[in-house]
Each structure stands twice: as C-alpha cells, then as structure tokens.
Amino acid sequence: MLFRWDINVRESAVLGLVGAGGIGMALDTALNLFQWDRVATVLLAIFVVVIATEVVVPGIRRRML
C-alpha cells in the first residue's frame, strides 16, 4: 500500500483535471472560472502534499524494510 501511496497522491491531481474528481477537479473548476487566487491555493496545496510525501514516505519505507 505504501509503495503506491506517494504515486497516487501525484496522479490524483492529473486525474481530476480530466474529470475523475479529487483535488484536480477543484483545480480544473477554478481554472475554468478564472479564480486565480483559488488556482494558486490549490496548486500550493498539491505542491505541499507532494513534497511532504516525497520526504516522509521513503523514511517510512526504510523502517519497514
């Protein structure tokens, strides 16, 4: 489960942009409505979550293996 979790976090944004829901859907909606402050907030949230998973998950993997 943990081996795919960090990948799933990144892919969720892309899937939402093509209509599958999730954080990408919020980004797509904000882009379509020209809500640039919301676009920036959603992008920042995606960036923070992806960076956090890239930092935390490898450490957890090392401890598990």
N, C-alpha and C positions, 0 to 999 in steps of 0.2 A: 504494500500500500504506500509506504513512504517513498519508495523508489520512483513512483509516478506522480506523487503529490505536487512537487515543485513544477513539473512539466504541465500538469493540469491547471495550475494557477496561471501560468503564462498563456496557455491555449484558451482559457475561458474568455479572455478579452477579445481574442480573434473570433471565436465562435459567436460571441454576442454581436459583433459587427455584421455578421451575415445572417442574423435573425434567430439565433438559438437561445437568446436570453442571457441573463447574468450581467456582470459589470460592463461587458462590451455593448450590451443593449442600451444601458444608461449613457454610455459614451456616444453611441450612434444617435440616440434621441437628442442629446444636447447638441451634437454637430448639425443635425437637420434643422434644429430650431435656432441656430446661431447663438446659443447661450455660451459664449466664450469663457465666462468665469466658471461655469459648471464643467465645461470641457477640461479646463485647466485643473479643477479639483479632482475630477475622475481620473485624469491622466496621472496626477500626483499620487492618488491612492493606489492605482495599479503599479506605479513605479516603486512605491514604498513596500507594497506587499511582495512584489517580485524580488526586490533586493533583500528583504528580510528572509524570504525562503531560500535564496541563494546563499545566505550567510548561515542560517540556522540548520537547515536540513543536512548538509554534509557533516556537520558535527554530530548530529544525532545518528546518522548512518555509521560513522566511525565507532561510536559507542555500542551500537547494536551488533556490528560485525566483529 
